[in-house]
Amino acid sequence: MKHLLKSLLVIAICAIPVFALAQPESCKVKVTGSKATIKDFAKAYCSQCDDGSFERQTLAAINKGSNKTIIDIKNGYFKYTSKQDGIVETLEMCYWNCKNKNEKLIAVNRVSEGGESLDESFLNFYRYNVKTKTLKHIDPPFTSEPQPIDMVDRSVAGDDVINRVTSARNEDMNKYMPIYSLPRIGKNITFRMADPDAVPQSMQRPGTLLWNGTSFKIKK
């Protein structure tokens, strides 16, 4: 029995997405100008990841000035997209200025779309200290975690759809998982369902996380 439990634990650990396991807990930011920019944050983050990873590929694209990258210094937004084995991989980052003026909140969003499996999105957050020039991994600053029902338009969805979404458990929930999109313009994060057809399009709505200066609150 002990051997069985040990085997199941190993399987469970291996099933955890690599991106979720490989997050650098902290890293120094090399500031190239008078203050750190989104390009500095992207390079600092990607340089901490393993050789051969998509993040390292992203770093190489930044250094080469690839046309697959969007580096919007003014709006504090970065994005790199590349198609690999039929799957569109995207890494995007943006930041928000915090109210205390000595910190910035950095979001890192890794998205995989297409292929034979459901779309996936892994969203992580870092806090940047202006004085120490260090990124530190933090828990998501959400007042509450996004739920599948947040992507359903209750005004048009029938009770059967609402019940199906709210009662989904385990593997059935995978198609309702949020696929995040970071803002290039504005301050709010949006999200959609992993399976675009999990609920009729007419009954869906984009989920929105509203930024209040310190955290995010789900728009009801």
C-alpha positions in Angstrom: 0.0 0.0 0.0 2.9 2.4 0.9 4.5 1.7 -2.5 1.1 2.4 -4.3 0.7 5.8 -2.5 4.3 6.7 -3.3 3.7 5.9 -7.0 0.5 8.0 -7.0 2.3 10.9 -5.4 5.0 10.8 -8.1 2.4 10.7 -10.8 0.5 13.7 -9.2 3.7 15.7 -9.0 4.7 15.0 -12.6 1.2 16.1 -13.7 1.7 19.6 -12.4 2.5 22.0 -15.3 6.2 22.7 -15.7 5.6 26.5 -15.8 4.0 26.3 -12.3 7.0 24.4 -10.9 9.7 26.5 -12.5 8.9 30.0 -11.2 11.9 31.9 -9.9 11.2 33.1 -6.4 13.1 36.3 -6.8 15.6 37.9 -9.2 17.5 41.1 -9.6 16.6 43.5 -12.3 19.3 45.2 -14.3 18.0 48.7 -14.9 19.3 50.1 -18.2 17.9 53.6 -17.9 16.9 56.0 -15.1 14.2 53.6 -14.0 13.1 50.0 -14.8 11.0 49.4 -17.9 8.9 46.4 -18.9 11.8 45.3 -21.1 14.1 45.2 -18.0 11.5 43.1 -16.2 11.0 40.7 -19.1 14.8 40.1 -19.4 15.3 39.7 -15.7 12.5 37.1 -15.4 13.4 35.1 -18.5 17.1 35.0 -17.7 16.2 33.1 -14.5 14.5 30.2 -16.3 16.1 27.0 -17.5 18.0 26.6 -20.7 15.9 25.3 -23.5 12.7 26.7 -21.9 10.2 28.9 -23.8 11.2 31.8 -21.5 14.9 31.5 -22.7 13.6 31.5 -26.3 11.7 34.7 -25.4 14.9 36.2 -24.0 16.8 35.4 -27.2 14.0 37.0 -29.2 14.2 40.2 -27.1 18.0 40.4 -27.6 17.7 39.9 -31.3 14.9 42.4 -31.7 12.5 39.8 -33.2 9.4 41.1 -34.9 7.5 38.4 -32.9 7.9 40.6 -29.8 5.8 43.6 -28.6 7.8 45.8 -26.2 5.5 48.8 -25.3 7.7 50.8 -22.9 5.1 53.6 -22.6 2.2 51.3 -21.6 4.4 48.9 -19.6 3.4 45.8 -21.7 5.4 43.0 -23.3 4.4 40.0 -25.4 6.2 37.3 -27.4 4.3 34.6 -29.4 5.7 31.6 -31.3 4.0 28.6 -32.9 5.5 25.3 -31.9 4.3 21.8 -32.9 0.9 23.2 -33.8 0.5 25.0 -30.4 0.7 28.8 -30.1 2.8 29.7 -27.1 2.6 33.2 -25.7 4.5 34.9 -22.8 3.1 38.3 -21.9 4.0 40.7 -19.0 2.8 44.0 -17.7 3.0 46.0 -14.5 1.0 48.4 -12.3 2.3 51.2 -10.1 1.4 50.6 -6.5 0.1 53.3 -4.2 3.2 53.4 -2.0 5.3 54.5 -5.0 8.2 52.3 -4.0 6.8 49.1 -5.5 5.4 47.8 -8.8 3.2 44.8 -9.3 4.4 42.6 -12.2 2.2 40.0 -13.9 3.6 37.1 -16.0 1.1 35.2 -18.1 2.1 32.0 -20.0 -0.6 30.8 -22.5 -0.7 27.7 -24.7 -3.5 27.6 -27.3 -4.4 25.1 -30.0 -3.3 21.6 -30.5 -5.4 18.6 -29.3 -5.7 19.6 -25.7 -7.5 22.5 -24.0 -6.0 25.9 -23.9 -4.0 26.7 -20.7 -3.0 29.8 -18.9 -0.6 30.2 -16.0 -0.7 33.6 -14.3 2.0 34.6 -11.8 2.7 37.8 -9.9 5.8 39.5 -8.7 6.4 42.6 -6.6 9.2 44.9 -7.6 11.0 47.0 -5.0 12.3 50.2 -6.6 15.1 50.5 -3.9 16.5 47.0 -4.0 15.7 46.5 -7.7 14.4 43.0 -7.0 11.4 41.0 -8.2 9.8 38.8 -5.6 7.2 36.1 -6.3 3.9 36.7 -4.4 0.5 35.1 -4.1 -2.1 36.4 -6.6 -3.4 39.7 -5.2 -7.1 38.7 -5.8 -9.8 39.5 -3.3 -11.3 36.2 -4.5 -10.3 33.6 -7.1 -12.0 33.7 -10.5 -14.7 31.0 -11.0 -16.2 29.5 -14.1 -19.5 31.2 -13.4 -17.8 34.6 -13.7 -17.6 33.9 -17.5 -21.3 33.2 -17.8 -23.8 35.9 -18.7 -26.5 35.1 -16.2 -29.0 37.4 -17.9 -29.3 35.1 -20.9 -28.0 31.7 -19.7 -30.6 29.2 -18.8 -30.7 27.5 -15.3 -29.4 24.2 -16.9 -26.3 26.0 -18.1 -25.7 27.8 -14.8 -26.2 24.6 -12.8 -23.9 22.7 -15.1 -21.1 25.3 -14.8 -21.4 25.8 -11.0 -21.6 22.1 -10.3 -18.6 21.0 -12.4 -15.9 19.2 -10.5 -12.5 17.6 -11.2 -11.8 17.0 -14.9 -15.2 18.5 -15.9 -13.9 21.8 -14.6 -10.9 21.9 -17.0 -12.9 23.3 -19.9 -14.1 26.2 -17.7 -10.7 27.2 -16.4 -9.7 30.8 -17.1 -7.4 31.8 -19.9 -6.1 35.2 -18.9 -5.2 38.2 -21.0 -3.1 41.0 -19.6 -3.9 44.7 -20.5 -1.8 46.6 -22.9 -4.2 49.6 -22.5 -6.0 50.1 -19.3 -5.5 48.3 -15.9 -7.9 45.4 -15.8 -7.1 41.7 -16.5 -9.7 39.8 -18.6 -10.2 36.0 -18.9 -12.2 33.5 -21.0 -13.0 29.8 -20.8 -10.3 27.2 -21.8 -12.8 25.6 -24.1 -14.5 28.4 -26.2 -17.4 26.0 -26.9 -17.9 24.8 -23.3 -21.0 27.1 -23.1 -22.8 28.6 -26.1 -21.1 31.8 -27.1 -24.3 33.8 -26.7 -24.3 32.9 -23.0 -20.6 33.8 -22.3 -19.1 37.0 -21.2 -15.4 38.0 -20.7 -14.5 37.8 -17.0 -12.8 40.9 -15.7 -10.5 41.5 -12.7 -10.7 45.1 -11.7 -7.5 46.8 -10.4 -8.0 49.1 -7.4 -4.4 50.2 -6.8 -3.5 47.3 -4.5 -5.4 44.2 -5.6 -7.9 42.8 -8.1 -11.6 42.3 -7.6 -13.9 40.3 -9.9 -16.4 42.3 -11.8 -19.9 40.9 -11.1 
